[in-house]
Amino acid sequence: MSITSSARMRSAIAANERVASAILGIGKDELESMVSEGKDVDVSCQFCDTVYTFTPDDISDLLEQSKND
């Protein structure tokens, strides 16, 4: 892996973590409702023009992680 691709990968991971953090701002009740609906949630970043998709399992994991933080 080149330095450039490694840097891009770290940047992508960091961006995904920022989006995940923003999702938590929606609130526990709303997120639990999204999980119970069983549908993926797409979040569009207007800055980098990327769409991040979170599955119900991803959202459940975020909720669980937020309890431990």
N, C-alpha and C positions, 0 to 999 in steps of 0.2 A: 504494500500500500504506500502510495506516495505521500509526502508531507501535505500537499494540497488536498488530496482526497481525505486524509485524516482530519485536517482542519475543517473541511466541509462537513464531515460526519459529526464532529464535536459541535459545530454550529447548528446542525439539524437537530441534534439531541437537545441542545440548550433551548432552541426555539420550541420544540415539542413540550419541554418542561414548562416554559413560560405560558404556553397555551393551556396546558393542563392546570396550571395555577389559576389562570383566568376562569376556567370552567368551575373551579371550586367556589369562585365568587358568586356563582348563581344561587348557591344555597343548598343545604342538605335536602330539604323537602322536595325541591324541584328536581334535583339530581336523582333522588330515589324514585320519583315519578317517571323520569326518563328511563331508568333501568327497568322499571316494571312494564313500561310500554314495549321494551325489547327491541327498540330501533337504534340504529347507529346515529350518532350526532356528528355533523360536519361543522367545523369552525373554519372560516376563511380569514386568513391574515391579509389585510390590505397592504401591509408594509412589504411583505416578501411574495405576495400573490400565490400563496400556498394554501391548499385545503388540508386540514388535519381531520382525520376521521377517528372518532372514539366509539368503540363498541360498548354495549351495556356492561360487559365484563371489565373493560378499561375504566369505565366510570365507577363501577363497584370497587375496583382496586384503588382508584383515587380517593374515594370516600374512606376506605379502610386505612390508607396511608395517612389521611388527614387526622384520623383519630389518634394515630401513634405519634404525630408531630407535636 
